[in-house]
């Protein structure tokens, strides 16, 4: 399994968690604050991602984008990886090693920097 496929599975797991999260928090009144923001007051690149994910699985794209617009990129990536994995499982796409992990690290770091810039502009 390639790194993108592993990340796609992680994204699928996050989608399932986003479906269950409102029920869990409603029953327990337990929330999950951002540890970095709670300690330093500075938002992390993923601030709002839980809210965005829950809104997205409920079909409220506007609320998802307002909470963290990068959720759309993560959802699109997860969907693309699900399709790729399905094609590979059915033999319609060859199993390849994919890009090197360092390339994914650069892409993830770039996305994190862009998300942090957005968070800082959002929270002032």
C-alpha positions as CSV (number, residue, x, y, z in Angstrom):
1,X,0.0,0.0,0.0
2,X,1.4,3.4,-1.0
3,X,1.7,6.5,1.2
4,X,-1.2,8.2,-0.5
5,X,-3.4,5.1,0.0
6,X,-2.5,5.1,3.7
7,X,-3.4,8.8,3.9
8,X,-6.6,8.1,2.1
9,X,-7.5,5.4,4.6
10,X,-6.8,7.9,7.4
11,X,-9.1,10.4,5.7
12,X,-11.8,7.8,5.4
13,X,-11.4,7.1,9.1
14,X,-11.7,10.8,9.9
15,X,-14.9,10.9,7.9
16,X,-16.3,8.0,10.0
17,X,-15.2,9.8,13.1
18,X,-16.9,13.0,11.9
19,X,-20.2,11.1,11.6
20,X,-19.9,9.8,15.2
21,X,-18.4,12.9,16.8
22,X,-21.7,14.9,17.2
23,X,-23.4,12.0,19.0
24,X,-20.5,11.5,21.3
25,X,-20.1,15.2,22.2
26,X,-23.9,15.6,22.6
27,X,-24.1,12.7,25.0
28,X,-21.0,13.5,27.0
29,X,-20.7,17.3,26.6
30,X,-17.1,16.7,26.0
31,X,-15.3,18.8,23.4
32,X,-11.8,18.7,22.0
33,X,-10.1,22.1,22.1
34,X,-6.9,22.7,20.1
35,X,-4.0,22.1,22.5
36,X,-1.7,24.6,20.8
37,X,-4.4,27.4,20.9
38,X,-5.3,26.5,24.5
39,X,-1.7,26.8,25.6
40,X,-0.3,29.6,23.4
41,X,-3.4,31.4,22.0
42,X,-2.0,30.7,18.5
43,X,-4.2,28.5,16.2
44,X,-2.7,25.4,14.7
45,X,-3.0,24.6,11.0
46,X,-5.8,22.1,11.8
47,X,-7.9,24.5,13.9
48,X,-11.5,24.1,12.9
49,X,-11.0,20.8,11.1
50,X,-13.2,18.9,13.5
51,X,-16.0,21.4,13.0
52,X,-15.3,21.5,9.2
53,X,-15.4,17.7,8.9
54,X,-18.6,17.4,10.9
55,X,-20.2,20.1,8.7
56,X,-19.0,18.5,5.6
57,X,-20.4,15.0,6.4
58,X,-23.7,16.7,7.2
59,X,-23.7,18.3,3.8
60,X,-23.2,21.9,5.0
61,X,-20.3,22.9,2.7
62,X,-20.6,26.6,3.6
63,X,-20.1,25.9,7.3
64,X,-17.2,23.5,6.5
65,X,-15.4,26.1,4.5
66,X,-16.0,28.7,7.1
67,X,-14.4,26.5,9.8
68,X,-11.4,25.4,7.7
69,X,-11.4,25.5,3.9
70,X,-8.7,22.9,3.6
71,X,-11.2,20.3,4.6
72,X,-12.4,20.3,0.9
73,X,-8.9,19.5,-0.3
74,X,-8.6,16.7,2.2
75,X,-12.1,15.3,1.3
76,X,-11.2,15.4,-2.4
77,X,-7.9,13.6,-1.8
78,X,-9.7,11.0,0.3
79,X,-12.3,10.4,-2.4
80,X,-9.6,10.1,-5.1
81,X,-7.6,7.6,-3.0
82,X,-10.8,5.6,-2.4
83,X,-11.4,5.4,-6.1
84,X,-7.8,4.5,-6.8
85,X,-7.8,1.7,-4.1
86,X,-11.1,0.3,-5.5
87,X,-9.6,0.3,-9.0
88,X,-6.5,-1.5,-7.7
89,X,-8.6,-4.0,-5.8
90,X,-10.6,-4.9,-8.9
91,X,-7.4,-5.1,-11.1
92,X,-8.3,-2.1,-13.2
93,X,-5.3,-0.1,-12.1
94,X,-1.8,-1.4,-11.6
95,X,-0.3,-1.4,-8.1
96,X,2.6,1.0,-8.1
97,X,4.9,2.3,-5.5
98,X,3.8,5.9,-6.1
99,X,5.8,9.1,-5.4
100,X,8.5,9.0,-2.8
101,X,7.4,9.8,0.8
102,X,9.6,12.9,0.8
103,X,7.4,14.4,-2.0
104,X,4.3,13.8,0.2
105,X,6.1,15.4,3.2
106,X,6.8,18.5,1.1
107,X,3.2,18.6,-0.1
108,X,1.9,18.2,3.5
109,X,4.3,20.9,4.8
110,X,3.2,23.3,2.1
111,X,-0.4,22.7,2.9
112,X,0.3,23.1,6.6
113,X,2.0,26.5,6.0
114,X,-0.9,27.7,3.8
115,X,-3.4,26.5,6.4
116,X,-1.6,28.2,9.2
117,X,-1.4,31.5,7.2
118,X,-5.2,31.3,6.8
119,X,-5.7,30.5,10.5
120,X,-3.6,33.4,11.6
121,X,-5.5,35.8,9.2
122,X,-8.8,34.3,10.5
123,X,-8.1,34.7,14.2
124,X,-6.1,37.9,13.8
